[in-house]
Amino acid sequence: MARSSLNIDGAGLEALLGDLDRVRTDFETADSSAQLTAEACGHARLAAKVTSFATNWNDRRAQLARQITELGEALSTIDQTFAEVDGELEGTLVGGDR
């Protein structure tokens, strides 16, 4: 069965883009957060383990941050393209009624 409409939740998409931006920022700043956590441990060996874990995940966090950025860019492109197509369809429908 063919659909007669195409809907995209613009507000939901904007909220998702905001969430992705916050997650990306968290990934990009996780190393400094880990350092603060290590300093707050109060135990030298535990602090060393926290620092070691954070350091070992630096490359993976950077990779995930890049992927999140790419996903956000793709979603933005989808939103923009949908808006353009919606405008064109509206113009066709309005122009077709004349």
N, C-alpha and C positions, 0 to 999 in steps of 0.2 A: 504494500500500500504506500503510495507516494504521500509525502508530507506537503501540506500547503503553506507552511510557514517555517521560518528559521528564526530562532530566538537565542540571543546571548544576553546573559545577565551582566550588564555593564557595571553595576554597583558591586556585584560579587567579584567580577574580574578586577576592578580597581582595588578591592579589599585584598584579594589574592596577591596582587602586585605589591601592595604595601607589606603584606606578611613576608613575601619573598625578600624584599629589601631588608626587613629587620633580621631575617635569618642569615642573609648574606653578610650583613654588618656584624652579627654575632660570630660568624665563622672567621671573619677578617680580624676581629679584635680578641679572639679567644686566647691567643698567646699572652696578651697582657693580663687578661683575667686569670689565666692559669698562674702567672707569676704572682699576682696578688694573693691567690689562694695558697700557693706554696709558702709565701711569707707569713700567712695567717695560721699555718699548721701548728706552729709551736714545737715541732719535732723535726730535727734536721734530716733524718732518714726519710720520713714521710714527705717532707718538702722536696727532697731530691727525687722521690718517686713521682710526685705530681709534676715537677719540672721535666723529668725524663719523658713521661707520658705525653705531655703537651708538645715537647720538642719533636718526638717521634711522629706526631700527627700533623705537624706544620704543613708538609707537602699535600697531604690528603685534604686538609681543611682548605688550602688554597685552591686545589682542584675542584672541590665542592662549591666554593664561592664562585669560581668561574662558570661552573655548570648552572648554578642558580642565576647568575647574571644572564647567561644565554637563554635560559628558560623565560626569564622576565622579558627579554627582548623579543622572543618569539610570541609571547602572550600579548605584548604591546602591538606587535605587527598584526596579529589576529584581530585585536580590538580595532585598530585603525582601518584595516581592510574591510571589516564588517561594517564600520560606519560609512566608508566610501560606497560600498555596494548597496547598503541600505538607502543612502541618499540617491544613488543612481536609479534604484528600483522605484523609489518614491517619485522621482522626476519622470520616469517612464509612465507610471500609473497616473500621475497628475496630468502629464502631457497627453496621455492617451484619452483622457476624459473630455478634452476640449474639442 
